């Protein structure tokens, strides 16, 4: 399976729109659409962010294996019962670099 199909499958599995993913990535929706259509490929930093967002690995995104063969993360069911705003909040959090995550958590604790 090529990366374009994997990105679409992951996005749909998380019941997200292209617009929502593009907003998290801070790119135009059309740019993200081109990734799913295979007209262009995400740069490495974007792939890293996508892997973090979907709680997967770069290897998973870039390999030819089927996503259905990948073990489901134990928290997936819990994630899917969250509301859309809660899911988007988690996706945004996962897209942050580790230092920014820690700073956010520190601010929330105060």
BELGI-V664720 format. One record per residue. RES is the residue in one letter. SS is DSSP state (A for helix, B for strand, O for the rest). PHI is phi in whole degrees, -180 to 180 (NA if undefined). NEAR is the number of other ideal C-beta (glycine too) atoms within 12 Angstrom. Layout:
RES&SS&PHI&NEAR, RES&SS&PHI&NEAR
//
This chain:
X&O&NA&21, X&O&-83&20, X&A&-57&31, X&A&-60&23, X&A&-69&21, X&A&-65&36, X&A&-62&40, X&A&-65&27, X&A&-62&23, X&A&-65&32, X&A&-61&31, X&A&-68&18, X&A&-63&22, X&O&-95&30, X&O&53&18, X&O&-113&32, X&O&-94&21, X&A&-61&25, X&A&-62&18, X&A&-64&25, X&A&-64&36, X&A&-61&29, X&A&-63&20, X&A&-63&31, X&A&-78&32, X&O&61&16, X&O&-133&25, X&O&-69&16, X&A&-60&21, X&A&-64&15, X&A&-63&23, X&A&-65&33, X&A&-58&24, X&A&-63&21, X&A&-62&34, X&A&-72&30, X&A&-84&18, X&O&79&17, X&O&-79&13, X&O&-150&19, X&O&-120&22, X&O&-66&31, X&O&-68&14, X&A&-52&13, X&A&-59&16, X&A&-70&28, X&A&-62&27, X&A&-62&23, X&A&-63&31, X&A&-62&39, X&A&-61&26, X&A&-64&28, X&A&-59&35, X&O&-91&36, X&O&54&27, X&O&-134&31, X&O&-114&20, X&A&-62&20, X&A&-58&14, X&A&-62&28, X&A&-67&35, X&A&-98&22, X&O&-81&18, X&O&-91&14, X&O&-71&19, X&O&-80&13, X&A&-64&27, X&A&-64&14, X&A&-85&12, X&O&-86&22, X&O&-58&13, X&O&-78&17, X&O&-63&18, X&O&-59&9, X&O&-86&14, X&A&-59&20, X&A&-63&10, X&A&-64&14, X&A&-63&27, X&A&-69&18, X&O&-86&12, X&O&-73&18, X&O&-69&12, X&A&-56&17, X&A&-60&11, X&A&-67&15, X&A&-62&30, X&A&-64&24, X&A&-61&20, X&A&-66&27, X&A&-63&32, X&A&-62&24, X&A&-59&25, X&A&-65&29, X&A&-81&32, X&O&-78&22, X&O&-64&15, X&A&-55&14, X&A&-61&10, X&A&-69&16, X&A&-61&18, X&A&-64&14, X&A&-63&15, X&A&-62&19, X&A&-63&14, X&A&-62&11, X&A&-66&10, X&A&-68&11, X&A&-70&8, X&O&-77&7
//
